Amino acid sequence: MIELIHVEKYFKKPIRGKGVWGMVKTLFSTKHTLVKAVDDISFTVNDGESVGYIGANGAGKSTTIKMMSGILTPTSGEILIDGKHPYKSKERNAVLKTIGVVFGQKTQLWYDLPLTETYDLLRYIYDIPEQDYRKRLGELVELLDMKPFLDAPVRTLSLGQRMRADLAAAMLHNPKTLFLDEPTIGLDVLVKRNLIDAINKLRDEYNTSLILTTHAMSDIELLCKRVIILDEGKILFDGSLDEVKHMFGDKRNITIQTVAPIDPAAATDKYPIDGVASEGDGLLTTFTVDAQKVKIDVVLDFLLKTYDVSDVKLSETGIEQVVEKIYERNKAAQPQSDSAQDDIPTEREDG
């Protein structure tokens, strides 16, 4: 469904002089630096596959989404959506009818119009048959619980209502591919969970391919089985979510609450404990254990017999911690001089 082949994207950044006069000179200057936002990335996404596209701020995630949706044109390389180029004028309209896009910080809805009129406009834009449109809209309104605000102007909607309305707008023409760029940003826990449940149902029912960018790793775990990790425009990792979790071992946290402060030395001497954290005046202690090295039930049995335990909690190491370690390992492997602009001329002059 989606194929990226050695895609690169550069942006020109004017070289600005100091002070007001320097700013004026910049308006007429042709000198600039080239910033490499996306650096030779290649990957494919199959029909019905869900991919988490994650990275730090400035890693190139949104730039890639904009290229795949035809908003930006790659500097080099090739992008194919169902065999067509989204950024070429002759193929753009055909591609746009097969994709849906939701930007968490931008809306595609008309600010002063009620949602019903907005959706009517989208029906004409996407040339959706009347019968299909009514059926599809009814399903989306029910699934996303939009009936209470369906006739309200967009400007009166809360953030959670607007995000549901934006998702419905993106799915109205039954796209084969859905791009979600931070769709849950700013949402409260309940609204976020309901939105994620709706996305999962829509994806499963219509076999929609999904690419999700977000800083909320919990969203990735709920929506995606595969992740692509990006840093400074380059792909650091492309594989299953389980592979990411196992890259640094299958870490589990065993947290015990004790009646009195404890010395964890007995446990760390007997078993390969990867880390110990204590809080609450030493009454709450967390042992981090690699399940690939030692059985969790064995360690737990030892802790219960060794310490006076009043409560216990088991949890997996979050994907946030694993991704953080991947970034740290990548930074440590890079020379100090590396930057997003390596191998790019620091100054160019057009003409």
C-alpha positions in Angstrom: 0.0 0.0 0.0 2.7 2.5 1.0 6.3 2.4 -0.2 9.1 4.9 0.5 12.4 4.4 -1.5 15.5 6.4 -0.4 13.5 9.5 0.4 15.3 12.7 1.4 13.9 16.1 2.2 16.0 19.3 2.5 14.8 22.7 3.6 16.5 26.0 2.9 17.2 28.2 5.9 18.2 31.8 5.1 21.4 33.0 6.7 20.4 36.0 8.8 22.7 38.9 9.7 22.7 40.6 13.1 20.3 43.4 14.1 17.6 45.1 12.1 19.9 45.9 9.1 20.9 42.2 9.0 17.2 41.2 8.9 16.6 43.6 6.0 19.6 42.3 4.1 18.3 38.7 4.6 15.2 39.6 2.6 17.3 40.2 -0.5 20.1 37.7 0.1 20.3 34.3 -1.7 22.6 32.8 0.9 21.2 29.9 2.9 22.0 26.7 4.7 20.4 23.4 3.8 18.7 21.5 6.7 18.2 17.8 6.1 14.9 16.9 7.7 14.6 13.4 6.2 17.7 11.4 5.5 17.5 8.5 3.0 14.6 6.6 4.5 13.0 3.5 3.0 10.1 1.3 4.3 6.9 -0.3 3.2 3.5 -0.6 4.8 1.1 -3.4 3.8 -2.7 -3.3 3.5 -4.3 -3.2 7.0 -1.0 -2.8 8.8 -0.7 -0.4 11.7 2.7 1.4 12.2 3.8 3.7 14.9 6.2 6.3 13.5 7.9 7.8 16.5 10.8 10.1 17.3 11.8 13.2 19.2 10.8 16.7 18.2 12.5 17.6 14.9 13.2 14.0 14.0 11.3 14.3 10.7 8.0 12.5 11.5 5.5 15.2 10.4 7.7 16.0 7.3 7.4 12.4 6.2 3.6 12.4 6.8 3.3 15.6 4.7 5.3 14.0 1.9 3.2 10.8 2.0 0.0 12.9 1.9 1.2 15.1 -1.0 1.6 18.3 0.9 5.4 18.3 0.4 7.5 17.0 -2.4 10.6 14.9 -1.6 14.0 16.5 -2.5 15.0 13.0 -3.8 13.7 9.5 -3.7 10.2 8.2 -4.4 7.0 7.7 -2.5 4.2 5.4 -3.8 0.7 5.2 -2.3 -1.1 2.3 -3.9 1.3 2.6 -6.8 0.8 6.3 -7.3 2.9 9.4 -6.4 0.9 11.7 -4.0 3.0 14.8 -4.9 2.6 14.6 -8.7 -0.2 16.7 -10.1 -1.5 14.0 -12.5 -1.7 11.4 -9.8 -2.5 13.6 -6.8 -6.3 13.6 -6.9 -6.4 9.8 -7.3 -4.2 9.4 -4.2 -6.1 11.9 -2.1 -9.3 9.9 -2.6 -7.6 6.9 -1.0 -6.1 8.5 2.1 -7.3 10.3 5.2 -5.2 12.6 7.4 -5.7 13.9 10.9 -3.4 16.5 12.3 -3.8 16.9 16.0 -2.9 20.6 16.0 -4.7 21.5 12.8 -8.3 20.9 11.7 -9.8 20.3 8.3 -13.2 21.4 9.5 -14.8 24.7 8.5 -14.7 26.9 11.6 -18.1 28.6 11.3 -20.1 25.8 9.8 -22.1 23.1 11.6 -20.6 19.6 11.2 -23.4 18.4 9.1 -22.7 21.1 6.5 -19.0 20.4 6.7 -19.6 16.7 5.9 -21.9 17.6 3.1 -19.1 19.7 1.5 -16.7 16.8 1.9 -19.2 14.5 0.2 -19.0 16.6 -2.9 -15.3 17.1 -2.7 -14.7 13.3 -2.5 -17.6 12.5 -4.9 -19.2 10.0 -2.4 -22.4 8.5 -3.6 -25.4 9.7 -1.6 -26.4 6.2 -0.3 -22.8 5.4 0.8 -22.4 8.8 2.4 -25.6 8.5 4.5 -24.6 4.9 5.6 -21.0 5.9 6.4 -21.9 9.1 8.3 -24.5 7.2 10.4 -21.9 4.6 11.4 -19.3 7.2 12.3 -21.8 9.4 14.3 -22.8 6.3 16.3 -19.2 5.0 16.8 -17.8 8.3 17.8 -20.8 9.4 19.8 -21.2 12.7 17.8 -25.0 13.0 17.7 -25.2 15.6 20.6 -23.0 18.1 18.7 -23.6 17.2 15.1 -25.5 20.4 14.3 -23.1 22.7 16.4 -20.7 25.1 14.6 -17.1 23.8 14.8 -16.0 26.9 16.7 -18.2 25.8 19.7 -16.7 22.3 20.0 -14.4 21.2 22.8 -11.0 19.7 21.9 -12.3 16.1 22.4 -15.3 16.8 20.2 -13.3 18.4 17.5 -10.8 15.5 17.4 -13.7 13.0 17.0 -15.2 15.2 14.3 -11.8 15.4 12.5 -11.5 11.6 12.6 -14.9 11.3 11.1 -14.0 13.8 8.3 -10.9 11.8 7.5 -12.8 8.5 7.4 -15.9 9.7 5.6 -14.7 8.6 2.2 -13.5 5.2 3.4 -9.8 5.7 2.8 -7.5 2.8 2.3 -4.8 4.6 4.3 -5.1 6.8 7.4 -2.4 9.1 8.6 -2.7 10.3 12.2 -0.3 13.0 13.4 -0.6 13.3 17.2 -4.3 12.8 17.2 -4.7 12.5 21.0 -2.6 15.6 21.9 -4.3 17.5 24.8 -7.1 15.0 25.3 -8.2 13.8 28.7 -7.8 10.1 29.6 -11.4 9.0 28.9 -11.8 10.9 25.6 -8.4 9.5 24.5 -9.3 6.0 25.2 -12.7 6.3 23.4 -11.0 7.8 20.4 -8.4 5.0 20.3 -11.1 2.3 20.6 -12.9 4.0 17.7 -9.8 4.0 15.5 -9.2 0.3 16.2 -12.7 -0.6 15.3 -12.6 1.4 12.0 -9.2 -0.1 11.1 -10.3 -3.7 11.8 -13.7 -3.3 10.0 -12.3 -1.7 6.8 -8.8 -3.2 6.8 -7.4 0.4 6.8 -3.6 0.9 6.8 -2.6 3.2 9.7 0.5 5.3 10.3 0.5 7.0 13.7 2.9 9.7 14.9 2.8 10.5 18.6 4.8 11.2 21.7 2.4 9.2 23.8 3.9 5.7 23.8 0.8 4.2 25.4 -1.1 5.2 22.1 1.5 3.2 20.1 0.9 0.1 22.3 -2.9 0.3 21.9 -2.9 1.0 18.2 0.2 -0.5 16.5 2.0 -3.8 16.2 5.0 -2.3 14.4 7.1 0.7 15.1 9.6 2.8 13.1 11.9 4.9 15.3 13.3 8.0 13.7 16.1 10.3 14.9 17.5 13.3 13.0 15.8 12.1 9.8 17.2 8.6 9.9 15.6 5.3 10.8 17.1 3.8 13.9 14.7 0.8 14.1 12.0 -0.8 12.1 10.3 -3.9 13.6 7.5 -5.3 15.8 6.6 -3.7 19.1 7.6 -6.9 20.8 11.1 -6.6 19.3 11.4 -3.1 20.7 10.6 -4.3 24.1 13.1 -7.1 23.9 15.9 -5.1 22.6 17.2 -4.4 26.1 15.7 -7.6 27.7 12.2 -8.4 28.7 12.3 -6.1 31.8 9.7 -6.4 34.5 9.2 -4.3 37.6 8.4 -6.0 40.9 7.3 -3.3 43.5 6.8 -4.4 47.1 5.5 -2.4 50.0 7.0 -3.5 53.4 6.1 -2.9 57.0 9.6 -1.6 57.7 12.5 -0.3 55.5 14.5 -3.1 53.9 18.0 -3.7 52.7 17.7 -5.1 49.1 21.1 -6.7 49.2 19.7 -10.1 49.9 17.8 -10.1 46.6 20.5 -8.5 44.5 23.2 -10.9 45.8 21.0 -14.0 45.0 19.5 -12.9 41.6 20.6 -10.8 38.6 18.6 -7.7 39.5 19.0 -5.0 36.9 18.0 -2.1 39.2 16.6 -1.2 42.5 14.6 2.0 43.4 13.4 2.9 46.8 10.9 5.5 47.9 8.4 6.3 50.7 11.2 6.2 53.4 12.3 2.8 52.2 8.9 1.2 52.5 8.3 1.0 48.8 11.0 -0.8 46.8 11.0 -1.6 43.1 13.2 -4.4 41.7 13.8 -4.4 37.9 14.3 -8.0 36.6 15.1 -9.3 33.1 12.6 -12.1 32.5 14.9 -13.6 29.9 17.5 -14.2 32.7 15.4 -15.3 35.7 11.8 -16.4 36.2 9.6 -13.7 37.7 7.8 -16.2 40.0 11.0 -17.4 41.5 12.2 -13.8 42.4 8.7 -12.9 43.7 8.6 -16.0 45.9 12.0 -15.1 47.3 10.9 -11.5 48.1 7.7 -12.7 49.8 9.7 -15.1 52.0 12.6 -12.8 52.8 10.8 -9.5 53.6 7.6 -8.6 55.5 5.6 -7.6 52.5 2.2 -5.9 52.8 1.5 -5.3 49.1 3.0 -6.2 45.7 2.7 -4.9 42.2 4.0 -6.3 38.9 4.5 -4.2 35.7 6.4 -4.3 32.4 9.0 -1.7 31.6 7.2 0.9 29.5 8.1 1.4 25.9 9.1 5.0 26.7 12.1 3.7 28.7 13.1 1.4 25.9 12.9 4.1 23.2 14.9 6.4 25.5 17.6 3.8 25.7 17.6 3.4 21.9 18.2 7.2 21.5 20.9 7.1 24.2 22.7 4.2 22.4 22.5 6.0 19.1 23.9 9.3 20.5 26.7 7.4 22.2 27.6 5.7 18.9 27.8 9.0 17.0 30.9 11.2 16.9 30.5 14.4 18.7 30.5 16.4 15.5 27.5 14.6 14.0 24.5 16.7 13.4 21.3 16.8 11.3 23.3 18.9 8.8 26.3 16.6 8.3 27.5 16.4 4.7 25.3 19.4 3.8 27.0 22.6 2.6 26.9 25.1 5.4 26.4 28.0 2.9 25.0 28.1 -0.5 24.2 30.9 -2.9 21.5 30.5 -5.6 22.0 31.7 -9.1 
